[in-house]
């Protein structure tokens, strides 16, 4: 049976603005780091794959000196401590229910599970945070059927294809038998770089990004009695008509596969 692989942040739930951003800012406050990202500043930071990498991006000679981080070992240790605390804060926000699942997620996961599809998440976020979002979005019972590939399990994070190549290897499926749901240009490039057909469900931070190579671009997966999926690009005529279903995904699996060799990826 096919595999359905989800990114986490911005796909399972709208986690960036209402979860990661306040968690980063709370962590900076807790550690006395004189940085507070605005929504506009964070819109640029989300282009960096990985939380530790985003934290590292604030460091310059003046700040490292003021924080008494005088060598690489001290910087690395600080980043690890910050990120551990940030994950704790973020998990608390997830469990508080401030980030509901995006439209259509619980529905299509149930459909895929009932049809015998393989389910997985592939994310650059820390695994505890990913599992917390997954469980909150689809429920404990369905979450138990997912394989999770997250955090530092690969050396190069998105937009490099490594996390998706690992997922395919561990799941034992070919790129022709898997489809990905992503929300960002970086995530799309990672999936396409692994030769995967990709549905993009844009989020508030990513709507204006370049989604060249996507099999379908929509505002969300949509729900019959709720938010409908607005089609932004449908190059293969999948025609979801307001709701992305397994039938839609099967159509896309029959469409031409992306040519990974024509899509260059970068290692952040």
Buried (B, 14 or more C-beta within 10 A) or exposed (E): EBBBBBBBBBBBBBBBBBBBBBBBBBBBEBBEBEBEBEEEEBBEBBBBBBBBBBBBEBBEEEEBEEBEBEEEEEBEEBBEEBBEBBBBBBBBBBEEEBBEBBBBBBBBBBBBBEEEBBBBBBBBBBBBBBBBBBBBBBBEEBBEBBBBBBBEBBEBBBBBBBBBBBBBEEBEBEBEBBBBBBBBBBBBBBBBBBBBBBBBBBBEBBEEBEBBBBBBBBBBBBBEEEBBBEBBEBBEEBEBEBBBBBEBBEBBBEBEBBEBEEBEBEEB
